[in-house]
């Protein structure tokens, strides 16, 4: 019985450590900064940009890229093509995508 109790405690601890957390970002664009909160889902992410929420789909079954169309947004995590760990693609005023560098806040 003691082994079962210890095993149950370990499983609870592992489950608590594996909880998804929200990631707060400050993304710097050419002319605008964006306050972003990312909440990861099983197959996507909820992206809150300056109070406006968008649901993004997980790209390529990996937790490194999320996207949506209409309006178009793209969140890249750990992509070596960008200088920072987090990069956010936002729609530009001229119809072209603009990528911003993001820093993680606390």
MOZINOR-V202328 format. One line per field, one symbol per residue. ss: DSSP state (a for helix, b for strand, c for the rest). psi: psi as a letter, one per 20 degrees, with the letter a starting at -180 (. if undefined). burial: 1 if it has 16 or more other ideal C-beta (glycine too) atoms within 10 Angstrom, else 0. A space follows every 50 residues. Layout:
ss: ???
psi: ???
burial: ???
//
This chain:
ss: caaaaaaaaaaaaaaaaccccbbbbbbbccccbbbbbbbbcccbbbbbbc cbbbbbbbccccccbbbbccccbbbbbccccccccbbbbbbcccccbbbb bbbbbc
psi: hhhggggggggggghhhiqqqqppqopoagiqqpppppoprhkbqpoool ippppqqppkkqlipqrqqmqpqppppkpiiqirgppppqprhjiqqppq pqqpq.
burial: 00000000000000000000001010100000000111010001101010 00010101000000111100001111100001010111110000000011 110000
//
